[in-house]
Amino acid sequence: MGLKVLAAKLKQMRVYLEKVATGKQAYNQQVIDNYQDIFNLLPNLKLEQMVKSFSVKSNDYMYVMYVSGLIRSILSLHDLINNKINNKEEEIKREKRIKQEEEDKRKKDEEAKAKKEKDDKEKKDKEAENKSS
């Protein structure tokens, strides 16, 4: 937003100066003095020290962005690794639970089979006893 306002003001200044130069508008010394003050206060960007300062500042900003990106990447990788570990632990727990459920089912089936065999044996024994009596 600030750059748009600056561009608009510079355009107004140019239009004013063009009108004064072509004679369409009267010359106002106070406006010209203000323009001169504005241009005198601008830094000389062609000085080697100014160029170096901007380069150093720019490099500092780029370094901060680079380090920030590295930190974000490291944190993301750390989260990814933790997620993988948690998923592996959950998978192991689930496999143990399934194995335990299968073991319990197998034991119940064996107990039911053993009980049935025992009942069948008792039934046969009773039938044999009833036949012999």
Summary of the structure (lengths in Angstrom):
residues: 133
radius of gyration: 45.6
end to end distance: 112.5
largest distance: 144.2
contacts: 246
relative contact order: 0.03
helix: 89%
strand: 0%
